[in-house]
Amino acid sequence: MNRFQNIVWYLWIGFLLVGCETRTPFPGGIAISFDDRFIEEWYELRPLFANYGAKVTFYIHGDTLTEAELKMLHELQNDGHEIAFHGTIHGDASQLLKNHGIEGYLDQEIRPGLAFFRRHGFNPTSYAHPGGTRTRKTDEALLAKGFVTLRDVAKAERYYRGIKLYHIPPAFMPHIFYRFNDRKNLYALQIDRETQLSVEEMKKAIRKAGEKGSVLMLFGHQPLPDNPTTEQYGFEIAFLKEILQEAQSAGLRFYTMSELQRPNRRSL
């Protein structure tokens, strides 16, 4: 099959899976995560998270942080948020593996940053693939390092040579809903403004998570104020607030990414 036929096939399978879903034994929820190193901007969202009782996951890359950044991360962790790992050099996993082998990949991308975070009082147990690149070998190595979830990227829109092929409403994307089936490789939907997701689409996906007892997984990058410039890359804070409001109204539980593998650690 060609590329277009593959896309149509996966869409058809997705619609079939949506129709076959049954309710899980755990409360429905939402797992929101943020990538890269916008630590000060995330820290400023503490009142927003507190207002809705939201616990989220921060995926951070690198092996150097300032004392001020470390202090902010410890405060976020004390608030109940998860500090997770996003690699050391934020590299392409497939290229690192091709050029340096699995040990070279671990030496460049995993070991330095992981050691840095552990030295400074953090113990990351969830990993987000930089750029959404991964291979079977890198996944096996990461799981052997003790990570309990490996997060990948999902997008509602797909383009081919600059042409938009489709836009799938999030409620019809089964892979962004976690169903407490011990799946380690997880897909979170990108909510940055380039994805052109609507508030109504997100509300439908949130309501579905509550009805099915599944967990809707979302992620973004830099928090953006009202009327950001076209060059700014990230999600609008107002859009996140709509998501938090709807999740609270629907009675969804806020999960961190590692908690998806350990739901019984919190009282049900």
C-alpha positions as a printed Julia matrix, in Angstrom:
268×3 Matrix{Float64}:
   0.0    0.0    0.0
   1.15   3.57  -0.61
   1.37   6.25   2.09
  -2.17   7.54   1.53
  -3.67   4.04   1.63
  -1.84   3.36   4.89
  -3.32   6.51   6.43
  -6.85   5.57   5.35
  -6.36   2.05   6.73
  -5.22   3.29  10.16
  -8.09   5.75  10.3
 -10.59   2.98   9.57
  -9.11   0.72  12.25
  -9.23   3.63  14.7
 -12.93   4.21  14.11
 -13.62   0.49  14.61
 -11.69   0.47  17.9
 -13.59   3.49  19.16
 -16.86   1.65  18.63
 -15.65  -1.44  20.53
 -14.4    0.31  23.69
 -15.78  -0.76  27.07
 -15.45   0.9   30.45
 -12.29   0.3   32.52
 -12.35  -0.53  36.29
 -10.58   2.72  37.24
 -11.87   6.3   37.38
 -11.62   8.27  34.15
  -8.97  10.92  34.1
  -6.63  13.2   32.24
  -2.82  13.18  32.11
  -1.29  16.48  30.99
   2.44  16.87  30.36
   4.79  19.6   29.2
   8.09  19.26  27.32
  11.5   20.95  27.18
  12.78  23.63  29.62
  10.17  26.36  30.05
  10.58  26.0   33.79
   9.92  29.59  34.85
   6.83  29.81  32.63
   5.49  26.51  34.01
   6.2   27.64  37.56
   4.01  30.69  37.0
   1.09  28.34  36.29
   1.12  27.0   39.88
  -1.96  29.02  40.92
  -3.85  27.74  37.86
  -3.0   24.12  38.64
  -3.87  24.6   42.3
  -7.22  26.18  41.46
  -8.32  23.04  39.6
  -6.49  20.49  41.74
  -4.44  19.51  38.69
  -1.32  17.36  38.92
   0.79  17.32  35.75
   4.1   15.97  34.41
   7.08  18.08  33.33
   9.5   16.41  30.88
  12.86  18.2   31.04
  15.98  17.67  28.96
  19.61  18.5   29.61
  22.24  17.98  32.3
  22.59  21.57  33.5
  20.05  23.7   35.35
  20.46  26.86  37.4
  19.95  26.86  41.16
  16.8   28.92  40.62
  15.43  26.38  38.12
  16.2   23.48  40.46
  14.43  25.27  43.3
  11.34  25.82  41.15
  11.3   22.17  40.1
  11.51  21.02  43.71
   8.58  23.25  44.6
   6.58  21.87  41.68
   7.44  18.35  42.81
   6.36  19.21  46.36
   3.04  20.39  44.91
   2.49  16.83  43.66
   3.59  17.27  40.05
   5.93  14.78  38.39
   9.44  15.72  37.23
  10.2   13.43  34.31
  13.02  13.04  31.78
  13.23  14.21  28.16
  16.79  13.24  27.28
  20.16  14.93  27.65
  20.85  16.35  24.2
  17.26  16.15  22.88
  18.52  14.11  19.94
  16.97  11.91  17.29
  16.94   8.42  18.82
  16.99   6.56  15.5
  19.98   8.56  14.23
  21.89   8.22  17.5
  21.32   4.47  17.43
  22.36   4.24  13.78
  25.55   6.26  14.26
  26.64   5.16  17.74
  24.82   1.94  18.66
  22.76   1.38  21.79
  25.61   2.1   24.24
  26.47   5.29  22.38
  22.81   6.32  22.5
  22.7    5.72  26.25
  26.01   7.52  26.82
  24.88  10.62  24.91
  21.16  10.85  25.47
  20.31   9.06  28.7
  23.06   8.57  31.26
  24.39  12.14  31.73
  21.01  13.83  32.18
  19.57  11.04  34.29
  22.58  11.14  36.62
  22.25  14.94  36.89
  18.61  14.76  37.95
  19.29  12.02  40.47
  22.14  14.01  42.02
  19.75  16.91  42.55
  16.99  14.98  44.29
  14.82  13.8   41.43
  14.12  10.24  40.34
  12.5   10.34  36.88
  10.42   7.25  36.1
   8.71   8.5   32.93
  10.43   9.38  29.66
   9.25  11.39  26.66
  10.95  10.72  23.32
  12.47  13.96  21.93
  10.7   14.72  18.67
   8.7   11.53  19.06
  11.55   9.44  17.61
  12.04   5.95  19.02
  12.99   2.4   18.07
  12.37  -1.01  19.62
  15.98  -1.13  20.86
  15.83   2.28  22.53
  12.5    1.37  24.16
  13.95  -1.86  25.56
  16.96   0.03  26.92
  14.8    2.72  28.52
  12.53   0.2   30.2
  15.62  -1.62  31.51
  16.72   1.71  33.04
  13.58   1.69  35.17
  11.25   3.98  33.26
   7.65   2.82  33.7
   6.13   4.83  30.84
   7.58   6.0   27.51
   5.6    8.86  25.98
   5.32   9.45  22.26
   3.6   12.14  20.18
   0.15  12.13  18.59
  -1.28  14.87  16.38
  -4.84  15.44  15.25
  -3.67  16.77  11.88
  -1.39  15.24   9.3
   0.21  16.93   6.31
   1.79  15.51   3.18
   3.99  17.84   1.11
   2.33  20.85   2.66
  -1.22  19.61   2.04
  -3.45  18.81   5.0
  -4.61  15.22   4.62
  -6.97  15.09   7.57
  -7.98  16.42  10.96
  -9.28  13.79  13.37
 -11.37  14.91  16.35
  -9.51  13.76  19.5
 -12.51  11.69  20.67
 -11.88   9.44  17.65
  -8.19   8.84  18.38
  -8.17   5.68  20.56
  -4.4    5.66  21.07
  -4.48   8.91  23.14
  -6.72   7.25  25.74
  -4.99   5.02  28.29
  -7.12   2.1   29.46
  -5.1    0.7   32.38
  -3.85  -2.22  30.32
  -0.18  -1.97  31.43
   0.81  -0.44  28.09
   4.21   1.23  28.52
   4.39   3.07  25.18
   1.87   5.9   25.38
   0.73   8.57  22.93
  -0.21  12.05  24.12
  -2.03  14.52  21.9
  -0.16  17.73  21.19
  -2.21  20.79  22.2
   0.11  23.55  20.98
  -1.79  26.1   18.92
  -0.35  24.9   15.59
  -2.6   21.84  15.94
  -5.73  24.01  15.56
  -7.72  22.02  18.09
 -10.99  23.57  19.21
 -12.33  23.85  22.75
 -15.43  21.88  21.77
 -13.3   19.02  20.39
 -11.37  18.87  23.64
 -14.57  18.89  25.72
 -15.9   15.9   23.79
 -12.66  13.97  24.33
 -12.7   14.81  28.05
 -16.3   13.67  28.41
 -15.43  10.43  26.61
 -12.62   9.73  29.09
 -15.08  10.14  31.94
 -17.7    7.92  30.35
 -15.27   5.11  29.47
 -13.08   5.26  32.57
 -10.0    5.92  30.44
  -7.3    8.6   30.69
  -6.96  11.28  28.04
  -3.26  12.08  27.5
  -2.24  15.57  26.33
   1.01  17.55  26.07
   2.32  20.96  25.1
   5.42  23.09  25.28
   5.65  26.78  26.21
   2.7   28.52  27.92
   1.62  31.5   25.81
  -0.38  34.54  26.94
  -3.34  36.0   25.09
  -2.61  37.19  21.53
   0.89  35.65  21.16
   3.03  36.51  18.17
   3.1   34.17  15.17
   6.69  33.19  16.01
   5.88  31.9   19.5
   5.61  28.12  19.75
   3.46  26.59  22.43
  -0.07  26.42  23.83
  -2.29  29.28  24.88
  -2.87  29.46  28.63
  -6.53  30.28  28.0
  -6.89  27.01  26.06
  -5.31  25.03  28.92
  -7.69  26.71  31.37
 -10.67  25.52  29.29
  -9.29  21.97  29.44
  -8.77  22.11  33.21
 -12.24  23.56  33.77
 -13.92  20.85  31.69
 -11.9   18.07  33.35
 -12.91  19.35  36.78
 -16.56  19.7   35.75
 -16.56  16.14  34.36
 -15.13  14.82  37.63
 -11.96  13.51  36.0
  -8.95  12.56  38.09
  -5.64  14.23  37.24
  -2.93  11.6   36.76
   0.8   12.09  36.34
   2.33   9.92  33.63
   4.03   7.49  36.0
   0.79   7.07  37.96
  -0.79   5.47  34.89
   1.24   2.36  35.71
   0.5    2.63  39.44
  -3.13   3.74  39.79
  -3.62   1.85  43.05
  -1.06   4.02  44.83
  -3.78   6.63  45.19
  -7.04   5.93  46.96
  -9.85   5.03  44.61
